[in-house]
Amino acid sequence: MSESNTIPKSLQEAIGTESKKLSNDIEKGAIRRFAEAIEDNNPLYVDENYAKSIGYRNVIAPPTFLRSVQTDPLPDHIKSPYSAVVDGGSVWEYFSPVCAGDIITTITTFENVFDRDGRLGNMIFLIKTTRYTNQLSELVATQTTTSITYEPKKEN
């Protein structure tokens, strides 16, 4: 963490803050509808007998299904002083399949904040990581997200 004139000290001090945990029941029908929506007809996502025949407990979710799992937001005080926000992207790591019947618990950690000058002016980058664990306390995935914030230029 570097010192900056544009990043409030309270935001720098918030690094390491976690959201509340939030648990989500993973339903077979939700997995099927998600697979249909992304037009992926992999039988692992819709055919319970097939999934069990190759060793899974139930149908599994497509990896991108976790994007639809609800997470609790970070506390309100963890926000940029700038009003405009751009999605700086996400990096996902997958460790274990998610099966129908799983209970996926999410918790998000505010990891870092830094600023840079760019064509939009000064920008503040907020980095957070969400961990997804199942009912066996196994880490199934992580998502590291970057939000880029800036103050829009005033129109004359």
C-alpha positions in Angstrom: 0.0 0.0 0.0 1.5 3.3 -1.1 0.6 6.7 0.3 -1.4 8.8 -2.0 -3.0 12.3 -1.9 -6.1 11.1 -3.7 -6.8 7.9 -1.7 -8.5 8.7 1.6 -6.6 7.3 4.6 -9.8 5.5 5.8 -9.8 3.6 2.5 -6.2 2.6 2.8 -6.8 1.5 6.4 -9.8 -0.7 5.2 -7.5 -3.1 3.4 -8.2 -6.6 4.8 -11.8 -5.8 5.7 -14.2 -8.7 4.9 -17.9 -8.8 4.0 -20.4 -10.9 5.9 -20.6 -14.5 4.8 -23.5 -15.4 2.6 -24.7 -18.9 1.9 -26.4 -20.0 -1.3 -28.3 -23.3 -1.9 -27.3 -24.6 -5.4 -30.4 -26.0 -7.0 -30.5 -28.5 -9.9 -33.0 -26.5 -11.8 -30.9 -23.3 -11.5 -27.9 -25.2 -13.0 -30.1 -26.5 -15.8 -31.5 -23.1 -16.6 -28.1 -21.5 -16.5 -26.7 -24.2 -18.9 -29.6 -23.6 -21.3 -29.1 -19.8 -21.1 -25.4 -20.1 -22.1 -26.4 -22.8 -24.7 -24.1 -25.4 -23.2 -25.6 -28.9 -23.6 -22.9 -30.8 -21.6 -24.8 -33.7 -20.0 -22.8 -33.1 -16.8 -25.0 -30.0 -16.3 -28.4 -31.6 -16.9 -28.3 -35.4 -16.6 -28.0 -36.6 -13.0 -27.5 -40.3 -13.9 -24.7 -39.4 -16.3 -22.9 -37.2 -13.8 -23.2 -39.9 -11.1 -21.9 -42.5 -13.5 -18.6 -40.7 -13.8 -18.2 -40.0 -10.1 -20.0 -36.8 -9.3 -22.6 -36.5 -6.4 -25.1 -34.9 -8.7 -25.1 -32.7 -11.8 -22.4 -30.1 -11.8 -22.6 -26.4 -12.5 -20.7 -24.8 -15.4 -17.8 -22.9 -14.0 -19.3 -19.6 -15.0 -22.4 -20.4 -12.9 -20.7 -18.9 -9.9 -21.1 -15.5 -11.4 -24.8 -15.9 -10.6 -24.2 -16.7 -6.9 -25.1 -13.9 -4.6 -22.3 -12.3 -2.5 -22.7 -9.9 0.4 -21.3 -6.4 -0.4 -18.3 -4.9 1.5 -19.2 -2.4 4.2 -20.4 1.0 2.9 -17.3 2.9 4.0 -15.2 1.0 1.5 -15.8 3.1 -1.6 -13.9 5.5 -3.7 -14.4 9.3 -3.4 -14.9 9.3 -7.2 -18.4 8.8 -8.6 -17.7 7.0 -11.9 -16.9 3.3 -11.9 -15.6 1.1 -14.7 -15.2 -2.7 -14.4 -11.5 -3.4 -14.6 -12.1 -7.2 -15.0 -12.0 -10.3 -12.9 -9.6 -13.2 -12.6 -11.2 -16.5 -11.7 -9.5 -19.6 -10.3 -11.5 -22.9 -10.1 -10.5 -25.7 -7.7 -13.4 -28.1 -7.4 -16.8 -28.6 -9.2 -19.9 -27.2 -7.7 -22.7 -29.8 -7.6 -26.5 -29.5 -7.2 -27.3 -29.7 -3.5 -24.1 -27.9 -2.5 -24.3 -24.9 -0.2 -21.8 -22.3 -1.5 -20.7 -19.7 1.0 -19.1 -16.5 -0.2 -17.0 -14.0 1.6 -15.3 -11.0 0.0 -12.1 -9.3 1.2 -11.0 -5.8 0.3 -7.4 -6.6 -0.9 -5.8 -3.4 -2.1 -6.2 0.2 -3.3 -4.0 2.3 -5.5 -4.2 5.2 -7.9 -2.8 6.1 -11.3 -3.1 8.9 -13.7 -4.6 8.1 -17.1 -6.6 9.7 -19.9 -9.6 9.9 -17.6 -7.5 11.9 -15.1 -6.6 10.4 -11.7 -8.1 6.9 -11.2 -8.4 4.9 -8.0 -8.3 1.1 -8.4 -10.1 -1.1 -5.8 -9.2 -4.8 -5.6 -11.3 -7.3 -3.9 -11.3 -11.1 -3.7 -14.3 -13.3 -3.2 -13.8 -16.9 -1.9 -16.4 -19.5 -2.7 -16.5 -22.5 -0.3 -18.9 -25.5 -0.2 -20.6 -27.1 2.8 -17.5 -29.3 3.4 -15.4 -26.1 3.8 -13.6 -26.8 0.5 -12.5 -23.8 -1.5 -14.2 -24.3 -4.9 -13.2 -21.0 -6.5 -11.9 -17.4 -6.1 -12.7 -14.3 -8.0 -10.4 -11.2 -7.9 -12.1 -8.2 -9.2 -10.8 -4.7 -10.1 -13.0 -1.7 -10.0 -11.6 1.5 -11.6 -13.1 4.8 -10.3 -12.6 8.3 -11.5 -14.1 11.7 -11.3 -15.9 12.5 -14.6 -14.7 15.7 -16.3 -17.2 18.6 -15.9 -18.8 19.7 -19.1 -18.5 23.5 -19.8 
